[in-house]
Amino acid sequence: MEVKARAPGKIILAGEHAVVHGYTAVAAAIDLYTYVTLRLPLQLAENNDKLTLQLKDLSLEFSWSLARLKEALPNDSSTYSPSTPTSCSTETLRSIAVLVEEQNIPEEKIWLSSGISTFLWLYTSILGFNPATVIITTELPYGSGLGSSAAFCVALTAALIASSTSSDKPRGQGWTSLDETNLELLNKWAFEGEKIIHGTPSGIDNTVSAYGNMIKFCSGEITRLQSNMPLRMLVTNTRVGRNTKALVSGVSQRAVRHPDAMKSVFNAGDSISKELAAIIQSKDEISVTEKEESIKELMEMNQGLLQSMGVSHSSIETVIQTTVKHKLASKLTGAGGGGCVLTLLPTGTVVDKVVEELESSGFQCFTASIGGNGAQICL
């Protein structure tokens, strides 16, 4: 039996960093996906005694015998009900780490360890010690702030849940969304996976990836938004790695040194996020062009605030200066210090020249629609 699932990446449209301090942020799904194919062997088929993970984009394969998994993992990892998402205990995580170490991951790919640990935890928690081949491909660059880890957790969980409940569902229907109950379940499981990878994630990334469209996030409360206008963005990957924890810490330290000034900066960011959410949801008879012009100004203001927080970078400024020449507005998305930059593409924008210029500077460009589908399955 074969089940396929996909889940989108995400961007932060407004409010990054301020959200850490209790203010509002707006995030959205983008139509760049991570895909998971889950193949469960027939009872008498070959390879029915091992679990295999294939990372196609990286040309890597990892395999564990079911006997080794049962030997290494405490009983609790196989007795959890798929319908009851549970955190991975420290003891289980230690046991999983040993299983991952035994795979001898190449040194330059050691950053994959937490993702592979997450795979083992989610798989054994939801499907138990059953044989399968799981194939992962993605359109998202790793570690660039586009929610690649959350898309992985969401797509994997969607495939696992679908495989355990798909016997009574019609096949050949193409990509279909999960029902509300299964979406809620998969989002909770994906959040547990994100905890293994990131420690204390906000839940924004997995929620956007699971449900799609857009969300507003403030002080731990997530509100799903319904977009009433099409939005297209040019997403430019600077290819500059960044340390998210250090950037977040730097903003917090600046807030301690300049509490009044930074409070004003955060308040301004909060206002931008709320106004942006209102524009996107608005059903008023305002033209799309007017809405796009308002969003353009809000993005420019948000970038100015992020610069004042100290999280921009020379690579980000290069992207912004390049897009300004083409009368386009840009802002960093996520932690900053590198990572990705968003450029609003108003209706009718031709991007060929700006993309050519950016790519000649060594950047990687994607054109993405904003606020699309969340997790989907294909049986």
FIFINU-329234 format. One record per residue (C-alpha): residue in one letter; x negated, y, z. Coordinates in steps of 0.5 Angstrom, whole numbers, plus 2048, in hexadecimal, padded with zeros to 3 digits. Layout:
BEGIN
A:X:Y:Z $
...
//
This chain:
BEGIN
M:800:800:800 $
E:7FE:807:7FE $
V:800:80E:801 $
K:7FD:814:7FF $
A:7FE:81B:803 $
R:7FB:822:802 $
A:7FB:828:807 $
P:7F9:82F:805 $
G:7F3:834:808 $
K:7F5:83A:80B $
I:7F3:842:80B $
I:7F3:847:811 $
L:7F7:84D:80D $
A:7F6:851:813 $
G:7F4:852:81B $
E:7EE:84D:81B $
H:7EA:84E:822 $
A:7F0:853:825 $
V:7F4:84C:825 $
V:7EF:849:82A $
H:7F0:84F:82F $
G:7F8:84E:82F $
Y:7FA:852:829 $
T:7FD:850:822 $
A:7FA:84D:81C $
V:7FE:84A:816 $
A:7FB:844:812 $
A:7FE:841:80C $
A:7FD:83A:808 $
I:7F9:83B:801 $
D:7FA:836:7FB $
L:7F3:832:7FC $
Y:7F4:82C:7FF $
T:7F1:826:803 $
Y:7F3:81F:800 $
V:7F3:818:804 $
T:7F5:812:800 $
L:7F6:80C:805 $
R:7F6:805:802 $
L:7F8:7FF:807 $
P:7F6:7F8:804 $
L:7FB:7F3:803 $
Q:7FB:7EE:809 $
L:7F7:7E9:805 $
A:7F3:7EE:801 $
E:7EB:7EF:802 $
N:7E9:7F4:806 $
N:7EE:7F3:80B $
D:7E9:7F3:811 $
K:7E6:7FA:811 $
L:7E8:801:811 $
T:7E4:805:80B $
L:7E4:80D:80B $
Q:7E2:810:804 $
L:7E0:817:803 $
K:7E0:818:7FC $
D:7DE:81F:7FB $
L:7D7:81D:7FF $
S:7D6:816:7FC $
L:7D6:813:803 $
E:7DA:80D:806 $
F:7DA:80A:80D $
S:7DD:803:80F $
W:7DF:800:816 $
S:7E1:7F9:817 $
L:7E7:7F8:81B $
A:7E3:7F4:820 $
R:7DE:7F9:821 $
L:7E4:7FE:822 $
K:7E8:7FA:827 $
E:7E1:7F9:82B $
A:7DF:800:82B $
L:7E6:803:82C $
P:7E9:803:833 $
N:7F0:800:833 $
D:7F4:807:834 $
S:7F2:809:82D $
S:7F6:803:82A $
T:7FC:803:82F $
Y:7FE:80B:82E $
S:805:80B:82A $
P:804:80F:823 $
S:80A:813:825 $
T:806:815:82C $
P:800:81A:82A $
T:7FB:819:82F $
S:7F4:81D:830 $
C:7EE:819:82F $
S:7EB:817:836 $
T:7E4:818:837 $
E:7E2:811:838 $
T:7E6:80F:831 $
L:7E2:815:82E $
R:7DB:812:831 $
S:7DD:80B:82E $
I:7DF:80E:827 $
A:7D8:812:827 $
V:7D5:80C:827 $
L:7D8:809:821 $
V:7D7:80F:81D $
E:7CF:80F:81F $
E:7CF:808:81D $
Q:7D1:80A:816 $
N:7CA:80E:815 $
I:7CD:814:812 $
P:7C7:818:80E $
E:7C4:81E:812 $
E:7C7:823:80E $
K:7CE:821:80E $
I:7CE:820:816 $
W:7D3:825:816 $
L:7D8:820:814 $
S:7D8:81C:81A $
S:7DD:820:81E $
G:7E2:81F:818 $
I:7E0:817:817 $
S:7E2:817:81F $
T:7E8:81A:81E $
F:7EA:815:818 $
L:7E9:80F:81D $
W:7ED:812:822 $
L:7F3:814:81E $
Y:7F3:80D:81A $
T:7F2:809:820 $
S:7F7:80D:824 $
I:7FC:80D:81F $
L:7FB:806:81B $
G:7F7:802:820 $
F:7F2:7FD:81E $
N:7F4:7FC:817 $
P:7F0:7FB:810 $
A:7F0:801:80B $
T:7EC:805:806 $
V:7ED:80D:807 $
I:7EB:811:802 $
I:7EA:819:803 $
T:7E9:81E:7FE $
T:7EA:826:7FE $
E:7EA:82C:7FB $
L:7E8:830:801 $
P:7E1:832:802 $
Y:7DE:82F:809 $
G:7DD:834:80F $
S:7DF:83A:80B $
G:7E5:83C:80F $
L:7EA:83A:80B $
G:7ED:834:810 $
S:7EA:82E:80C $
S:7E9:82A:813 $
A:7F1:82C:814 $
A:7F3:82A:80D $
F:7EF:823:80E $
C:7F2:822:815 $
V:7F9:824:812 $
A:7F9:820:80C $
L:7F6:81A:80F $
T:7FB:81A:814 $
A:801:81B:80F $
A:7FE:814:80B $
L:7FE:810:812 $
I:805:812:814 $
A:807:811:80D $
S:804:80A:80D $
S:807:808:813 $
T:80E:80A:811 $
S:80F:80A:80A $
S:811:803:809 $
D:819:805:808 $
K:817:80B:803 $
P:817:80C:7FC $
R:811:80C:7F8 $
G:80F:810:7F2 $
Q:812:816:7F4 $
G:80C:81B:7F3 $
W:809:81F:7F9 $
T:80F:820:7FE $
S:80F:824:805 $
L:810:820:80C $
D:816:821:810 $
E:816:826:816 $
T:815:821:81B $
N:80F:81D:817 $
L:80C:824:816 $
E:80C:826:81D $
L:809:81F:81F $
L:804:820:81A $
N:802:827:81C $
K:801:824:823 $
W:7FD:81F:821 $
A:7F9:823:81D $
F:7F8:828:822 $
E:7F5:822:826 $
G:7F0:821:821 $
E:7EE:828:820 $
K:7EC:828:828 $
I:7E7:823:826 $
I:7E4:827:821 $
H:7E4:82E:824 $
G:7E5:82D:82B $
T:7EB:832:82D $
P:7EE:834:826 $
S:7F4:839:826 $
G:7F8:835:822 $
I:7F9:83A:81D $
D:7F5:836:817 $
N:7F9:82F:818 $
T:800:833:819 $
V:7FF:836:812 $
S:7FC:830:80F $
A:802:82C:811 $
Y:808:831:810 $
G:805:835:80B $
N:808:83C:809 $
M:805:841:80E $
I:805:842:816 $
K:805:847:81B $
F:800:845:821 $
C:800:849:827 $
S:7FE:847:82E $
G:7FF:840:82D $
E:806:841:82A $
I:806:83F:822 $
T:80C:841:81E $
R:80D:83F:817 $
L:80E:844:812 $
Q:812:844:80B $
S:80F:847:806 $
N:813:84B:801 $
M:80E:84D:7FC $
P:809:84A:7F8 $
L:802:84B:7FA $
R:7FB:849:7F6 $
M:7F4:84A:7F9 $
L:7ED:849:7F7 $
V:7E9:845:7FC $
T:7E2:846:7FC $
N:7DD:842:7FF $
T:7D7:845:801 $
R:7D4:83F:803 $
V:7D1:842:809 $
G:7D2:83D:80F $
R:7D4:841:815 $
N:7D4:83F:81D $
T:7DC:840:81F $
K:7DA:83F:826 $
A:7D5:845:826 $
L:7D9:849:822 $
V:7DF:849:827 $
S:7DA:84A:82C $
G:7D7:850:829 $
V:7DE:853:829 $
S:7E0:852:830 $
Q:7D9:855:832 $
R:7DB:85B:82E $
A:7E2:85B:831 $
V:7DE:85B:838 $
R:7D9:861:837 $
H:7DF:865:833 $
P:7E5:863:836 $
D:7E9:869:834 $
A:7E7:869:82D $
M:7E8:862:82C $
K:7EF:862:82F $
S:7F0:867:82A $
V:7ED:863:824 $
F:7F1:85D:826 $
N:7F8:861:827 $
A:7F6:863:820 $
G:7F5:85C:81D $
D:7FC:85A:821 $
S:800:85F:81D $
I:7FD:85D:817 $
S:7FF:856:818 $
K:806:858:81A $
E:807:85D:814 $
L:804:857:80F $
A:808:852:812 $
A:80E:857:811 $
I:80D:859:80A $
I:80C:851:808 $
Q:812:84F:80B $
S:816:855:808 $
K:81C:855:804 $
D:81D:85C:803 $
E:81E:85F:7FC $
I:816:861:7FC $
S:813:85F:7F5 $
V:80D:85A:7F6 $
T:808:85F:7F3 $
E:80A:864:7F9 $
K:809:85E:7FE $
E:802:85C:7FB $
E:800:863:7FC $
S:802:863:803 $
I:7FE:85C:804 $
K:7F8:85F:800 $
E:7F8:865:805 $
L:7F9:860:80B $
M:7F3:85C:809 $
E:7EE:861:808 $
M:7F0:864:80F $
N:7EF:85D:812 $
Q:7E8:85C:80F $
G:7E6:863:812 $
L:7E9:860:819 $
L:7E5:85A:818 $
Q:7DE:85E:816 $
S:7DF:862:81C $
M:7DF:85B:820 $
G:7D9:85A:81D $
V:7DB:853:819 $
S:7DA:855:812 $
H:7D3:853:80F $
S:7CF:856:809 $
S:7D2:850:804 $
I:7D9:852:806 $
E:7D7:85A:805 $
T:7D5:858:7FE $
V:7DB:854:7FC $
I:7DF:85A:7FE $
Q:7DB:85F:7FA $
T:7DB:85B:7F4 $
T:7E3:85A:7F5 $
V:7E4:862:7F6 $
K:7E1:863:7EF $
H:7E7:85F:7EC $
K:7EC:863:7F1 $
L:7ED:85D:7F5 $
A:7EE:85D:7FD $
S:7EA:858:801 $
K:7E9:855:808 $
L:7E5:850:80B $
T:7E9:84A:80E $
G:7E8:846:814 $
A:7E2:847:819 $
G:7DE:84B:814 $
G:7D6:84B:814 $
G:7D7:848:80D $
G:7DC:843:80B $
C:7E2:845:806 $
V:7E4:84C:804 $
L:7EC:84D:801 $
T:7ED:852:7FC $
L:7F4:853:7FA $
L:7F6:852:7F3 $
P:7FC:857:7F1 $
T:801:854:7EC $
G:7FE:854:7E5 $
T:7F7:854:7E8 $
V:7F2:851:7E3 $
V:7EC:84F:7E7 $
D:7E7:84C:7E2 $
K:7E2:852:7E2 $
V:7E2:853:7EA $
V:7E1:84B:7EB $
E:7DB:84B:7E6 $
E:7D8:851:7EA $
L:7D9:84D:7F0 $
E:7D7:846:7EE $
S:7D0:84A:7EB $
S:7CF:84C:7F2 $
G:7CF:845:7F4 $
F:7D6:845:7F7 $
Q:7DB:83F:7F6 $
C:7E2:842:7F4 $
F:7E9:83F:7F4 $
T:7F0:842:7F2 $
A:7F5:83F:7F7 $
S:7FD:840:7F8 $
I:7FE:842:7FF $
G:804:83F:803 $
G:805:839:800 $
N:807:832:802 $
G:805:82E:808 $
A:803:827:809 $
Q:806:822:804 $
I:806:81B:802 $
C:806:817:7FC $
L:808:80F:7FC $
//
